[in-house]
């Protein structure tokens, strides 16, 4: 269960919508914000740092962690497996941090079942045309890959109905401000303020 002193944010959106850029802005705004780091069985690439970009582990270790209940959710892409480790998330929540977990929609559903107090935010592109333009600007996919990503994006966007909040990423600074406002406002819910309310009542 989620520790009441911390907050778990599930952050999703289609490929190319700008999740990483927006998260880089948000994480620089508050020292109590912590980005969750995923596990992966793929090889570390040049410039990547273990424990920062990913936790790079063997497939055997990954499977053992799953069997031991130490992986919150996982998915396989090609020959590699990716997942969310449980221990760091619980540790950061117990320390009162706001843990931001960038995650695809299927994984988010699994996390919500384990952490019902998690706050979910879906990042939406202004239009499919703009999303396609952003994907093409990366210059990393061929036509077939672009078509596949756009089809996946449509299906993911339809799942945005499962999320607590939807933010449109038209202007990145404005989108970041909207996400920050959502996170900050969650600190003033009744559940978050219940201890303070009790203190006030005791002093009456």
C-alpha positions as CSV (number, residue, x, y, z in Angstrom):
1,X,0.0,0.0,0.0
2,X,1.1,3.6,-0.6
3,X,2.5,5.4,2.4
4,X,0.3,8.4,3.2
5,X,3.3,10.7,3.6
6,X,4.3,10.3,0.0
7,X,2.5,10.5,-3.3
8,X,2.7,8.3,-6.4
9,X,2.2,9.9,-9.7
10,X,1.5,7.8,-12.8
11,X,2.5,9.7,-15.9
12,X,1.5,8.3,-19.3
13,X,1.1,9.4,-22.9
14,X,1.9,8.3,-26.5
15,X,5.4,8.1,-27.9
16,X,6.5,11.5,-29.2
17,X,4.2,13.5,-27.0
18,X,7.1,15.0,-24.9
19,X,6.9,13.1,-21.6
20,X,10.7,13.1,-21.0
21,X,11.1,16.8,-21.8
22,X,8.2,17.7,-19.5
23,X,9.5,15.5,-16.7
24,X,12.9,17.0,-16.9
25,X,11.3,20.4,-16.2
26,X,9.1,19.2,-13.4
27,X,11.8,17.3,-11.6
28,X,13.9,20.4,-11.4
29,X,11.2,22.3,-9.5
30,X,11.1,20.4,-6.3
31,X,13.8,18.3,-4.5
32,X,11.1,16.0,-3.1
33,X,10.2,14.9,-6.6
34,X,11.7,11.6,-7.5
35,X,11.6,9.9,-10.9
36,X,11.2,6.1,-10.7
37,X,13.9,4.2,-12.5
38,X,12.9,1.1,-14.4
39,X,14.5,-2.3,-14.6
40,X,15.7,-3.7,-18.0
41,X,17.4,-6.7,-19.3
42,X,18.8,-5.0,-22.4
43,X,22.4,-4.0,-22.7
44,X,23.5,-0.6,-21.4
45,X,24.1,1.9,-24.2
46,X,26.9,4.4,-24.5
47,X,26.3,7.3,-22.2
48,X,23.8,5.5,-20.0
49,X,24.3,5.1,-16.2
50,X,23.1,2.2,-14.2
51,X,20.6,3.3,-11.5
52,X,20.0,6.6,-13.4
53,X,18.7,5.7,-16.8
54,X,17.8,2.1,-15.9
55,X,18.7,-0.6,-13.5
56,X,20.5,-3.0,-15.9
57,X,20.1,-6.6,-14.8
58,X,20.2,-10.1,-16.3
59,X,17.1,-11.9,-17.4
60,X,17.6,-14.5,-14.8
61,X,17.7,-11.9,-12.0
62,X,14.6,-10.1,-13.5
63,X,12.6,-13.3,-13.5
64,X,13.7,-14.0,-9.9
65,X,12.6,-10.5,-8.8
66,X,9.2,-11.1,-10.4
67,X,8.8,-14.5,-8.7
68,X,9.7,-12.8,-5.3
69,X,7.1,-10.1,-5.8
70,X,9.7,-7.3,-6.2
71,X,8.5,-6.1,-9.6
72,X,5.3,-4.0,-9.7
73,X,4.6,-4.4,-13.4
74,X,6.6,-5.5,-16.4
75,X,6.4,-6.0,-20.2
76,X,8.5,-7.6,-22.9
77,X,9.5,-5.7,-26.0
78,X,11.4,-7.9,-28.4
79,X,14.0,-9.9,-26.6
80,X,14.2,-7.4,-23.6
81,X,12.0,-7.1,-20.5
82,X,11.3,-3.8,-18.7
83,X,9.6,-3.3,-15.3
84,X,9.1,-1.2,-12.2
85,X,11.0,-2.3,-9.1
86,X,8.9,-2.2,-5.9
87,X,11.6,-1.5,-3.2
88,X,12.7,2.0,-4.4
89,X,9.2,3.2,-4.9
90,X,8.1,2.1,-1.4
91,X,11.3,3.6,0.1
92,X,10.8,7.0,-1.5
93,X,7.1,7.1,-0.6
94,X,8.0,6.3,3.1
95,X,10.4,9.2,2.9
96,X,7.5,11.5,1.9
97,X,8.7,12.0,-1.6
98,X,6.5,12.5,-4.7
99,X,7.4,9.6,-6.9
100,X,6.8,10.1,-10.6
101,X,6.5,7.0,-12.6
102,X,6.5,7.3,-16.4
103,X,4.6,4.3,-17.6
104,X,2.6,2.9,-20.5
105,X,-1.2,2.5,-20.1
106,X,-1.2,-1.3,-19.4
107,X,1.4,-1.0,-16.7
108,X,-0.5,2.0,-15.2
109,X,-3.6,-0.2,-14.7
110,X,-1.6,-2.8,-12.8
111,X,0.0,-0.1,-10.6
112,X,-3.4,1.4,-9.8
113,X,-4.6,-1.9,-8.5
114,X,-1.6,-2.0,-6.1
115,X,-1.6,1.7,-5.2
116,X,-5.2,2.9,-5.3
117,X,-4.2,6.3,-4.0
118,X,-1.9,6.9,-6.9
119,X,-2.7,10.0,-9.0
120,X,-2.7,9.4,-12.8
121,X,-2.0,12.0,-15.4
122,X,-2.2,11.5,-19.2
123,X,-0.2,13.8,-21.5
124,X,-2.2,14.4,-24.7
125,X,-0.9,15.9,-28.0
126,X,-2.8,18.8,-29.4
127,X,-3.7,16.7,-32.4
128,X,-2.6,13.5,-34.2
129,X,-1.1,15.6,-37.0
130,X,1.2,17.4,-34.5
131,X,2.1,14.1,-32.9
132,X,3.1,12.7,-36.3
133,X,5.1,15.8,-37.0
134,X,7.0,15.4,-33.7
135,X,7.7,11.7,-34.3
136,X,9.0,12.4,-37.8
137,X,11.2,15.2,-36.5
138,X,13.1,12.7,-34.4
139,X,14.3,11.0,-37.6
140,X,14.7,7.6,-35.9
141,X,11.8,5.7,-37.4
142,X,11.0,4.5,-41.0
143,X,7.5,4.9,-42.5
144,X,6.3,1.5,-41.2
145,X,7.5,2.3,-37.7
146,X,5.8,5.7,-37.7
147,X,2.5,4.2,-38.9
148,X,2.7,1.6,-36.1
149,X,3.5,4.2,-33.4
150,X,0.6,6.4,-34.5
151,X,-1.8,3.4,-34.4
152,X,-0.6,2.5,-30.9
153,X,-0.9,6.2,-29.9
154,X,-4.6,6.2,-31.0
155,X,-5.3,3.2,-28.8
156,X,-3.4,4.7,-25.8
157,X,-5.3,8.0,-26.2
158,X,-8.6,6.2,-26.0
159,X,-7.4,4.8,-22.6
160,X,-6.9,8.3,-21.2
161,X,-10.5,8.0,-19.9
162,X,-8.9,5.8,-17.2
163,X,-6.8,8.6,-15.8
164,X,-7.6,11.2,-13.2
165,X,-6.2,14.1,-15.2
166,X,-5.5,14.9,-18.8
167,X,-3.0,17.6,-19.8
168,X,-2.5,18.8,-23.4
169,X,1.1,19.3,-24.3
170,X,0.9,22.2,-26.8
171,X,3.4,24.6,-25.2
172,X,5.8,22.6,-23.0
173,X,6.2,25.3,-20.3
174,X,2.4,25.7,-20.0
175,X,1.9,21.9,-19.8
176,X,4.6,21.6,-17.1
177,X,2.9,24.3,-15.1
178,X,-0.4,22.5,-15.4
179,X,1.1,19.2,-14.2
180,X,2.7,20.9,-11.3
181,X,-0.6,22.6,-10.3
182,X,-2.2,19.1,-10.3
183,X,0.5,17.6,-8.1
184,X,0.5,20.6,-5.7
185,X,-3.3,20.5,-5.4
186,X,-3.3,16.9,-4.3
187,X,-1.4,17.9,-1.2
188,X,-4.6,19.7,0.0
189,X,-7.1,16.8,-0.3
190,X,-8.9,15.7,2.8
191,X,-6.9,12.6,3.1
192,X,-3.6,14.5,2.9
193,X,-4.9,17.1,5.4
194,X,-6.5,14.7,7.8
195,X,-3.7,14.8,10.3
196,X,-3.6,18.5,10.3
197,X,-7.4,18.6,10.8
198,X,-7.1,16.4,13.8
199,X,-4.4,18.6,15.3
200,X,-6.6,21.7,14.9
201,X,-9.6,20.0,16.4
202,X,-7.6,18.8,19.5
203,X,-6.5,22.4,20.1
204,X,-10.1,23.7,20.2
